Amino acid sequence: MSQRDTLVHLFAGGCGGTVGAILTCPLEVVKTRLQSSSVTLYISEVQLNTMAGASVNRIVSPGPLHCLKAIYFAAYSNCKEKLNGVFDPDSTQVHMISAAMAGFTAITATNPIWLIKTRLQLDARSRGEKRLGAFECVRKVYQTDGLRGFYRGMSASYAGISETVIHFVIYESIKQKLLECKTASMMENDEESVKEASDFVGMMLAAATSKTCATTIAYPHEVVRTRLREEGTKYRSFFQTLSLVVQEEGYGSLYRGLTTHLVRQIPNTAIMMATYELVVYLLNG
């Protein structure tokens, strides 16, 4: 893969991640609240009584850091390109290993950012009080836990690579089937293969289907990760947190926020993947 191809996938991934994040950010905040050990929902400018008795504040808007999802797409494309020369091109093994390596790369590079994002989403302040800022949050984490503090929850993120693998294996499989159906139809009608709007709709449906399956299977790691990233938490490691959550709150707690997560993730993933595929197609002509 040339340097230009890498930059194309990096840019396309950034566009996809940003568009998806902007359109579905409010549900991301609600999901994080539900996953937390304190049941507090934050909905824009509405005061509600919750189980924790906290008031409701303003939603955190997505910032340019969501573009870092581009790291994942660039790593995935590069890895897939290299593995196609080792295994059967575009085989299940290629997709699984590429997704796992891309997930590992993106998690390691961006965990501090997602930790800060989670802390900001869980910041509970009464109306009128100054909201916790990103730089203040960074300083607070460093003073409390040092550099290690920025990597809390990373073990749960690594466990979540299984979700990424399942998602991309199913997505690439459905995408390949759609491509084969279109190619057969074009050959039958003696037409030239050209990208159409229906192709991107198909990719959106493929992404939505694959993400639904993957998220439902691997969801508990999301709850564990959020708990590990809480400030002043009693949770210390992946398996200790998993065991403690089940012991104190039952197995159902491992799926707290799943409905909200799916409502956000399905359109977010569909939009992100379709935007990514569209940008790559437009840039590569």
Secondary structure, DSSP 8 states (H G I E B T S, - for coil): --HHHHHHHHHHHHHHHHHHHHHHHHHHHHHHHHHSSS-----TT-----TT-----------GGGGGHHHHHHHHHHHHHHHTTTSSTT-HHHHHHHHHHHHHHHHHHHHHHHHHHHHHHH----TTS----HHHHHHHHHHHHGGGGGGTTHHHHHHTHHHHHHHHHHHHHHHHHHHHHHHHHHHHTT------HHHHHHHHHHHHHHHHHHHHHHTHHHHHHHHHHSTT-S--SHHHHHHHHHHHH-GGGGGTTHHHHHHHHHHHHHHHHHHHHHHHHHHH-
